[in-house]
């Protein structure tokens, strides 16, 4: 029961929910997530830590980027439930549209001077 509660608690934040929904499309690096979410890097780091702790995401190093992706253990029934019950998917659709147009090289270059 604790792992189920941890999953729902992790998904109970709008930004964490959006991250998981974007990761359904493809693995993303921090700079891509920052570009879409428009939040502070420290805030994103905290969200990623919570999602990782809940077992919803994993990370791997790809060249100079750390890429986040959905865990193999995530129950796909969660996404079926979301698809059935979400009333206004406009934010999710917009996020997914944005990530399809992003490249890691462009994002990391645009964030290179921001700290």
C-alpha angles and dihedrals in degrees: 000000000000094000091051091051090047090053094051092044090052091049092046093086118080095225094047090047090051091049092054092047091051091049088059087071099047143322112285137199125224094260091055092049091048091051093055101036097040093211132131118280092239091053091051091048090054092049091050091049091053093047091048092048089052089053094242098118140028133194137217136180115250110180107302094344133083105219124203123210139168116277118250088232095061110117109242088208086077090065093046089053092049092049091051098046109032109107101194114027093174096113092047092046091048092049092050091048091052095050092052089060096046129094125196092230092056094045096047091048092051092049096043093093096040119088 
